[in-house]
Amino acid sequence: MVDTAFLRQLEGFALTTAEIIYRLPDHQMLLQSYIWQDYDIAPRFPKLIDFLDFWEANLDGPLYRVRVAHRGLISPTEFNFVRGELRLH
């Protein structure tokens, strides 16, 4: 049996983490943090956008800030291999 996370990675998905900061409904001056993780595709993030749309439509805490971490945002797009060897004693 093949892991579904592995299959999604083959389709171009990668683990995406979003830190969602929102205001408490009853105390607008206070901020709360929520961590969201799922496999998504950068740079459009359709699953994250769907979740944020659901949040704004159905939850009372207004969004303050969303920070996203994804392999496509932090990893180099191209690798250059250098011929050589390094030995540590």
C-alpha positions, 0 to 999 in steps of 0.5 A, a space after each residue: 500500500 502506497 502512502 497518500 502523502 508520497 503520492 501527493 508529493 509526486 503530483 507536486 504537492 509539498 507540506 505547507 505550514 501557515 501561522 495564522 494570527 487572528 483577533 479574538 472575537 470578544 477582545 479585538 486587542 488580543 491576538 491568537 495563533 493557529 497553526 495549519 498544515 497540509 500538502 499544497 502547491 506553491 505559489 498559488 496554495 489552493 488548499 490554504 486559500 480555501 481554508 482561509 475563505 472558509 475561516 472568513 465566511 464561518 468564524 468570528 475571529 478576523 484574520 490579522 496575519 498569515 505567514 506561510 512556509 513551503 519548500 518551494 519558497 525556501 529551497 533553491 530551484 536549481 542545484 549545481 553539483 561540484 566535483 570534488 571530495 572533502 575528508 574530515 579526520 
